[in-house]
Amino acid sequence: MKKTTKTKTAAQKKRAIVMKEFKKGELRSGSGALVSNPKQAVAIAYSEGRNAKKKNK
């Protein structure tokens, strides 16, 4: 049985970048306000991940 290498998709990479921005306190919402709610940060991360996925196709 062959082992396959696991690579991150564009969506996973984008989600990681967005969550790092949130942890540093640099993540902003669409209106430009600073994001302080972790649930909102996750929602933004998944949304931007979907957009990155569409852009790659």
C-alpha positions as CSV (number, residue, x, y, z in Angstrom):
1,M,0.0,0.0,0.0
2,K,1.5,3.3,-1.1
3,K,1.6,6.2,1.3
4,T,0.3,9.4,-0.2
5,T,1.8,12.8,0.9
6,K,-0.7,15.1,2.4
7,T,-0.7,18.6,1.1
8,K,-2.7,21.5,2.3
9,T,-5.3,22.9,-0.1
10,A,-5.6,26.6,-0.8
11,A,-8.6,26.8,1.5
12,Q,-6.7,25.3,4.4
13,K,-3.8,27.6,3.9
14,K,-6.1,30.7,3.7
15,R,-7.9,29.6,6.9
16,A,-4.5,29.2,8.7
17,I,-3.5,32.7,7.6
18,V,-6.7,34.3,8.8
19,M,-6.6,32.6,12.2
20,K,-3.0,33.8,12.7
21,E,-4.1,37.4,11.9
22,F,-6.9,37.0,14.5
23,K,-4.4,35.7,17.1
24,K,-2.1,38.7,16.5
25,G,-5.1,41.1,16.7
26,E,-4.8,42.2,13.1
27,L,-8.0,40.7,11.6
28,R,-10.6,43.1,10.4
29,S,-14.1,42.5,9.2
30,G,-15.6,43.6,5.9
31,S,-16.6,47.0,7.4
32,G,-13.0,47.6,8.6
33,A,-13.8,47.0,12.3
34,L,-11.3,45.0,14.3
35,V,-12.6,41.4,15.0
36,S,-12.5,40.4,18.7
37,N,-15.0,37.5,18.7
38,P,-13.3,34.1,18.0
39,K,-16.5,32.8,16.4
40,Q,-16.6,35.7,14.0
41,A,-12.9,35.0,13.1
42,V,-13.7,31.4,12.3
43,A,-16.6,32.4,10.1
44,I,-14.4,34.8,8.2
45,A,-11.7,32.1,7.9
46,Y,-14.1,29.6,6.4
47,S,-15.6,32.3,4.1
48,E,-12.2,33.4,2.8
49,G,-11.2,29.7,2.4
50,R,-14.2,29.0,0.2
51,N,-13.3,32.0,-1.9
52,A,-9.7,30.8,-2.2
53,K,-11.0,27.4,-3.2
54,K,-13.2,28.9,-6.0
55,K,-10.3,31.1,-7.2
56,N,-8.0,28.0,-7.6
57,K,-10.4,26.1,-9.9
